[in-house]
Amino acid sequence: MEREESLWQPTKHRYYLRHVASNYFGQYRSATERRQVTNMGYEISNDHFHEMLAILHSVNEEGADYLCNIPFEQWTQAYDGGLRYGHMTTNLAECINFILKGTRHLSITSVVRETYFRLAALFPKRTATYKGQMQGGHVWCHKVLQAINKFKARANTMYIVCHDRDNLWFRVIEFDISNQCIAGGQYRVHLRNRTCDCRRFDALRYPCAHAIAACQNLHLDPMSYVDDVYKIEYMYNVWRHVFPLVPDERKWPSVSLAPFKLLPDRELRCKPKGRPCSTRIRNNMDIRETTNQQKLYGWCRNPGHTSRSCPNRNS
């Protein structure tokens, strides 16, 4: 790590949106405003983002000023410049939480061992998956292909005018589609710079519906405007790292340490009887969204009773 530039490509620092919303909730204790902050972070359009910020400012001026003191490019897609590729979970530890299930309250040695060996088992599985897809002739990931096919169907209803054939400037008019909650409008598309007024092309790095409509106007392949990051080859290169084998502890080199004795925490022992209590340390990020949905009994899936008073239990 001493020569960081020799190991890593140039990177940009970004905040994890959920942590920003959690910190806001810790300051102002409003679940509604916390959801609004999250929606602002996911918003792609600059204009819509500032409209949402103005609404928040009218409700909580101090809270809006708190968000304005955080650089917008650090936590919003609207000012991100496409560096996130649509990913707002930039904390790597959050992405591998499913690997660490069942390791809570283990000793440090056990946690390190489980993390290492579980990842060592996961990487070859993912490597084999993507290698098989490449051998089958697949080039792009399924998510992008699914989005492109969806946008192609939507692009067939648009009106396209080519303003500059050499520089690939287009004007795309989209009509209202009420059953799909799509509001029409006029958009400028610049295929050479890979930009569109809807900002989806800029943020996600693959063509939006308006860009695909422009490609269809000149019979261009929209997949040529998809960023290389979405290629299966790139995903294969991420997962092909090999974790070296760890020798048996008896073959480790001896290390001289001062004598010490480890004492277990008896408060963490499992109770021999009764239902186990949750030992998770919860914070404001674990607050469940309040809903009006009634609780249902698991056996008959009807509300208003439990297993003892269920009228359908004996039927």
C-alpha positions in Angstrom: 0.0 0.0 0.0 3.0 2.3 0.1 2.8 2.9 -3.6 -0.9 3.1 -4.0 -0.8 4.3 -7.6 1.0 1.1 -8.7 -1.8 -1.2 -7.3 -5.0 0.6 -8.0 -6.5 2.5 -10.9 -7.5 6.1 -10.3 -10.6 6.0 -8.1 -13.1 8.6 -6.7 -14.4 8.7 -3.2 -18.2 8.4 -2.8 -20.5 8.2 0.2 -22.9 5.3 0.9 -26.3 6.8 0.4 -27.9 4.7 3.2 -25.4 6.1 5.7 -26.1 9.7 4.6 -29.8 9.1 5.2 -29.1 7.4 8.5 -27.0 10.4 9.7 -29.8 12.7 8.6 -32.3 10.7 10.6 -30.0 10.8 13.6 -30.0 14.6 13.4 -33.7 15.3 12.8 -35.6 12.1 13.7 -38.0 12.2 10.8 -38.6 8.9 8.9 -40.5 10.7 6.2 -37.6 13.1 5.5 -35.2 10.2 5.6 -37.1 8.5 2.8 -37.1 11.8 0.9 -33.3 12.1 1.3 -32.9 8.5 -0.1 -35.1 9.4 -3.1 -33.1 12.5 -3.7 -29.9 10.4 -3.8 -31.3 8.0 -6.4 -32.7 10.8 -8.6 -30.9 11.1 -11.9 -32.2 14.4 -13.2 -30.6 17.6 -11.8 -33.9 19.5 -12.2 -35.9 17.0 -10.3 -33.3 16.8 -7.6 -33.4 20.5 -7.0 -37.2 20.4 -6.9 -37.1 17.7 -4.2 -34.5 19.7 -2.3 -36.7 22.8 -2.5 -39.6 20.8 -1.0 -37.4 19.6 1.8 -36.2 23.1 2.4 -39.8 24.3 2.8 -40.4 21.6 5.5 -37.0 21.6 7.3 -34.7 24.5 6.3 -32.0 23.3 8.7 -32.1 19.8 7.3 -31.8 21.1 3.7 -28.8 23.2 4.7 -27.3 20.1 6.3 -27.5 18.2 3.0 -26.2 21.2 1.1 -23.0 21.1 3.2 -22.3 17.6 1.8 -20.9 17.8 -1.7 -23.6 16.7 -4.1 -21.3 14.5 -6.1 -20.5 12.4 -3.0 -24.1 11.1 -2.5 -26.3 11.8 -5.5 -26.6 10.3 -8.9 -27.6 13.6 -10.4 -24.1 15.0 -9.8 -22.1 11.8 -9.8 -20.9 12.0 -13.4 -21.7 8.4 -14.1 -19.0 7.0 -11.8 -21.4 4.9 -9.8 -23.0 3.1 -12.7 -26.2 3.2 -10.8 -24.8 1.6 -7.6 -25.6 3.5 -4.5 -24.2 0.8 -2.1 -20.6 1.8 -2.4 -19.6 0.2 0.9 -18.0 -3.1 0.0 -18.7 -4.7 3.3 -22.4 -4.3 2.7 -22.1 -6.2 -0.6 -20.7 -9.3 1.1 -22.9 -9.4 4.2 -24.6 -12.6 3.0 -21.2 -14.3 3.2 -20.8 -13.5 6.9 -24.2 -14.8 8.1 -23.7 -17.0 11.2 -20.4 -15.4 12.3 -21.9 -13.0 14.9 -20.3 -13.1 18.3 -17.6 -15.6 17.2 -14.0 -15.0 18.2 -11.8 -12.8 16.0 -9.9 -15.8 14.8 -13.1 -17.6 13.8 -14.5 -14.6 12.0 -11.3 -14.1 10.0 -11.2 -17.8 9.2 -14.8 -18.0 8.1 -14.5 -14.8 6.0 -11.5 -16.1 4.3 -12.7 -19.6 3.5 -16.2 -18.6 2.6 -14.9 -16.1 0.1 -12.4 -18.7 -1.1 -15.3 -21.0 -1.9 -17.5 -18.3 -3.4 -15.0 -16.9 -5.9 -14.5 -20.2 -7.9 -18.2 -20.7 -8.2 -18.7 -17.2 -9.7 -15.7 -17.7 -11.9 -17.1 -20.9 -13.3 -20.5 -19.2 -13.9 -19.1 -16.4 -15.9 -16.6 -18.6 -17.7 -19.4 -20.8 -18.8 -21.4 -17.8 -20.1 -18.4 -16.7 -22.1 -17.8 -20.1 -23.6 -21.5 -20.1 -24.5 -21.0 -17.0 -26.7 -22.5 -14.5 -24.3 -20.9 -11.0 -24.2 -23.1 -8.8 -22.1 -24.6 -9.3 -18.6 -28.3 -10.3 -18.4 -29.3 -7.1 -16.6 -28.2 -4.9 -19.5 -29.7 -7.1 -22.2 -33.0 -7.1 -20.3 -33.0 -3.3 -20.0 -32.1 -2.8 -23.7 -34.9 -5.1 -24.9 -37.3 -3.2 -22.7 -36.2 0.2 -24.1 -36.4 -1.1 -27.7 -40.1 -1.7 -27.3 -40.5 1.7 -25.8 -38.5 3.4 -28.5 -40.9 2.2 -31.2 -43.4 4.8 -30.0 -41.1 7.8 -30.3 -40.6 10.4 -33.0 -37.0 11.1 -34.0 -35.4 13.9 -35.9 -31.7 13.8 -36.9 -30.2 17.3 -36.6 -26.6 16.5 -37.3 -25.8 13.2 -39.0 -22.0 13.6 -38.7 -21.9 14.5 -35.0 -25.0 12.3 -34.2 -27.2 14.9 -32.7 -30.9 13.9 -32.5 -34.2 15.3 -31.2 -36.4 12.7 -29.7 -40.1 13.3 -28.9 -41.7 10.9 -26.5 -45.5 10.7 -26.1 -47.4 10.1 -22.9 -48.1 6.5 -22.0 -50.6 6.7 -19.2 -50.8 2.9 -18.4 -47.0 2.8 -18.0 -46.8 6.1 -16.0 -44.5 7.6 -18.7 -44.7 11.4 -19.1 -43.9 12.5 -22.6 -41.4 15.2 -23.5 -38.6 16.3 -25.9 -35.1 15.1 -25.4 -31.7 15.9 -27.0 -29.5 12.9 -27.7 -25.8 13.1 -28.5 -24.7 9.6 -29.4 -21.0 10.6 -29.9 -20.8 12.0 -26.3 -23.2 9.3 -25.0 -25.5 11.9 -23.4 -29.3 12.4 -23.2 -31.4 15.0 -21.5 -33.1 12.3 -19.4 -29.6 11.7 -17.8 -30.1 7.9 -17.7 -27.6 7.4 -20.5 -25.0 9.5 -18.6 -25.6 7.9 -15.2 -25.9 4.2 -16.1 -23.5 4.1 -19.1 -25.8 2.2 -21.4 -28.3 3.6 -23.9 -31.6 4.8 -22.6 -34.9 4.5 -24.6 -34.3 7.8 -26.3 -30.7 6.9 -27.4 -32.0 3.5 -28.7 -34.6 5.4 -30.8 -31.8 7.5 -32.2 -29.8 4.4 -33.0 -32.8 2.9 -34.8 -33.1 6.0 -36.9 -29.7 5.5 -38.4 -29.7 1.7 -38.1 -26.9 1.7 -35.6 -26.2 -1.1 -33.1 -27.2 0.2 -29.6 -24.9 -2.3 -27.9 -21.9 -0.4 -29.3 -22.7 2.4 -26.9 -22.8 0.1 -23.8 -19.8 0.6 -21.5 -17.3 -2.2 -21.4 -17.9 -2.6 -17.6 -21.1 -4.5 -18.4 -19.2 -7.2 -20.3 -19.1 -10.7 -18.8 -15.4 -10.7 -19.4 -15.0 -7.8 -16.9 -17.1 -9.7 -14.3 -15.0 -12.8 -14.9 -11.8 -10.8 -14.2 -13.3 -9.6 -10.9 -14.0 -13.1 -9.6 -11.1 -15.1 -11.0 -8.8 -14.1 -8.1 -7.6 -17.2 -6.2 -7.3 -17.3 -2.5 -4.0 -19.2 -1.5 -4.3 -22.3 0.5 -3.6 -22.0 4.2 -1.4 -24.7 5.7 -2.3 -26.6 8.9 -1.7 -24.7 12.1 0.9 -27.2 13.2 3.1 -26.2 10.3 2.9 -22.5 11.0 6.2 -20.8 12.0 6.4 -20.4 15.8 6.0 -17.0 17.2 7.0 -16.0 20.7 4.2 -14.2 22.6 3.8 -13.1 26.2 1.7 -15.6 28.1 -2.0 -14.7 28.4 -5.3 -16.4 29.1 -8.6 -15.8 27.1 -11.7 -15.5 29.2 -15.1 -16.1 27.6 -17.9 -13.7 28.0 -20.6 -15.6 29.9 -23.2 -13.1 29.0 -23.0 -14.3 25.3 -23.8 -17.9 26.1 -26.9 -19.4 24.5 -29.7 -20.0 27.0 -30.5 -23.8 27.3 -34.2 -23.2 27.3 -36.7 -20.9 25.7 -36.7 -18.9 22.5 -33.3 -17.4 21.7 -33.1 -13.6 22.0 -31.7 -11.5 19.2 -28.2 -10.3 19.9 -28.0 -7.8 17.0 -27.1 -4.3 18.0 -29.7 -2.2 16.2 -29.4 1.4 15.2 -31.6 3.8 13.2 -30.6 2.0 10.0 -32.6 -1.0 11.1 -35.9 0.9 11.5 -38.7 -0.9 9.6 -41.0 1.2 7.4 -44.4 1.6 9.0 -47.2 0.1 6.9 -51.0 -0.4 7.4 -50.7 -4.1 6.5 -52.3 -6.4 9.0 -50.4 -9.3 10.6 -51.4 -12.7 9.2 -51.3 -16.0 11.0 -48.8 -18.2 9.2 -50.9 -21.3 8.9 -54.1 -20.0 7.3 -52.8 -16.6 6.2 -55.8 -14.8 7.7 -55.7 -11.8 10.2 -57.2 -11.4 13.6 -56.1 -14.5 15.4 -53.2 -16.8 16.5 -52.6 -20.5 16.5 -54.7 -21.0 19.6 -57.7 -19.2 18.3 -57.5 -20.1 14.7 -61.0 -21.2 13.5 -59.6 -23.2 10.6 -57.0 -25.1 12.5 -59.2 -28.1 13.3 -61.0 -28.2 9.9 
